[in-house]
C-alpha cells in the first residue's frame, strides 16, 4: 500500500468515525410546542365571569330566534337543582372563557417517536381531553357524544388548528344561550412566548346564524400545579320531586336588566349577527337603553322558528337502509344502527340476543351486521393451552354462522318489530332450546305489545311469542355472562314499552322511550302520556350511574340516534318537562289544540329535535291530549 | 387623608379583580343587587367542588319549617376563609345574609355573610374577608 492509498484509507476511517459520532438529525413534526402548564388571563369579557352573565344579555352573539327563546325562558337555577348539571364540564366552545388553568402533555409513539396526541387537562373538566394528530378517522355518527368531544389537530404554519365534533349540548354563555349537539368547534392556538393565544370558533347549525369567533389568552406558568377537582353533585331538593326551573315565554322579568344596568340599547342586548358588525354601530348609538327594568314579550320570527313546518313540508322519502353499521357500545353489547329503529345486540359464547329487529326491508343488512359482530368476537388464534375439553366460547365459534337466540321487542313500533319475521326465518335464528321450540323464548315483549299487534292483525311471524305482565322480568339464566333484565315503562310512548338492561356490560336498550335527536313518538291512543314518558326517563336516569363529571358510565342506547349517557337523557327529560309545563299553562288558559300548535311551544327545541317530518306536531298533540285527558 | 383614599381605591380595585370561582353564573342564578336575611339553625354542611352548600332550617310563625339552601364557594376557597367541617355544629343557630334566587318561590340563596349567633363569629364570602 503506497502513501496515497494509506492516507485515503485513513480519511475514510475518520469520516466514518465522525459520522458514527454525529447525532442523528432530529425530525420535527410539530412547529410549535404547546406542552406545559398555562394560567388563564382574565382580561377579556370580565363581567362575563364576574358576577357572571345576566339573564337576557346576548351581546356579541350571532344567535337565532330559537336560541333567543330558549335563553329567554331559561332559569340558571337549574344548575343548582339538577345533579346532572352541577358537575357539567365546559365544552371547547366555552372552555377558554372559563378561568381554568390548563396543562398540555405530549403523547409520542415509542417506536416512531412521532407526535400522536396532546392530552389537555383543565382544572374543571372530565379528565383529559385528547387532541389526535395521527390522522384517525372520525367516530361513527352513532358514537357517544362527550363534553370534550372528538378532537383532531393539524399544524398550519405556526398555528395549531383543532377541530372538535361529537359534543354534548352545552352553552356559549352562562345565561342559557345553548349550543347544539350538532355544533363543531374549531380552535386556533398560536404562541408568542410566554403567551398562548386561543381563538375559538363555534359553528352551530341549530342555534347560530354564523360562526361565533372569540379569543382568550393564557400565560406560561411552569410551576403551576392543577389542583384536584373531586366534583360531587349535591341533592338540593331532598324529598322534593325533581323540577326544572324555567320561565314561561314572555314571563321572564329580567330580560332588560342588562341593557338597563349597562346602559346598552335593547336591540344590541338581544344580539344577532347584524349587531356584531361595525355598520350596526351607527344605528346603535341612536337607540336609547331601557329606562326601567321591566318584563318584555319578545316576538320570534326568523327562519329558525319555522323548522317544524319545513320538516313537515318535506316530501316523504322511502328509507334506503344503505348505511347500516355496527358500533360497539360497552362490554359485549353492540348497536346496529341505520336499519330503522336502533337494534341492540349482546354477542358472546351463548350466542346473540337482539333487542328489536329494525325495519323489515333492512333485515339482510342487519344479518350482515350481526355476522360482522360475530367475526369480531372470534379470537384471531386460539391459544395452544386452551382446554382440550372445549368450552362455550369454542362451541359458539364452532358454528360458521352466529346463532341468534331470541329477540326482545321494546314496543310495537314498526321500525322496531318490522324485522321480526325475517330474523325468525333466517337460519341464524337458533333458539336456546331448539329441540323443543315451545320451551324457548323466541320473540319477547310486554303483553300489551302482543295484544296491540294481534288487534292490528299483524302477520303472525311479527307478533311476539312470549310476554310478561309484571313491572320487570329477568331472564332465567345469565346470557353471555350477564343478567338481562327487562323493565316495563307504563304509559310512556305506549302502555307496553320496555327497556332492557345488560347488567355486566352496564348498557341499557331504551327503545323509543328515549331518542337522542328527535322528539319521542308518544302515542296517546296506545296508552302513552307525557307524564308517563317523563317518569320513564327518570327511571332510566335512576338506573344509570355516570363514570365521572356527568359523563360515561352506564350507556343508554336510544330508539333512534347516538349512544348516550345519563347526562344526555337528563337533558332530554328537562326539555320535555319545559315543553310539558308550557302546554300545561296553555291548557289551564283553555286554549284549543289548534291555538297551542299555533303558539309553537316547542319552537326553541325544534332545531335539535324537530327536523323529521311530523315529529313536532305529533309531540304537541300528544302532550296536549295527555294533559287535557288527565284534567277530565 | 389623600394617602388613605388612594389606599382604599387600590384595595377596592384589588378586591374587585379577585375572580369568583363560580362554575355556573352567580349573576344569572341570584339577584346580586338584593340582600335578604335568613335566621335559622344549621342542619347540614356540604363542602364540595365546584360549590358548597349550607342547609339552614327556618321556623315559620305557624311552627312549620322550611329548608333554605345557601350556596357558597368551592370547598378549597371556603377553607381559605376559615369555613371547614368544624366551623358549624348541626343545630347551631345562624344568621345568613344572602342574595336571593331569581327563581320565584325558591329557597335557594347565595352566601354573602354568615354569623353563628351563639358567639357572634361570622364569615364573609370574599377571599380574605373573615369578620370577627
Interface residues (C-beta under 8 A of the other chain):
Chain A: X42 X49 X50 X51 X52 X53 X54 X55 X75 X76 X77 X79 X80 X85 X86 X87 X99 X124 X174 X175 X176 X227 X229 X230 X231 X232 X234 X236 X238 X245 X254
Chain B: X16 X17 X19 X20 X21 X22 X23 X24 X25 X26 X27 X28 X29 X32 X46 X48 X49 X50 X51 X53 X67 X69 X71 X76 X101 X102 X103 X106 X108
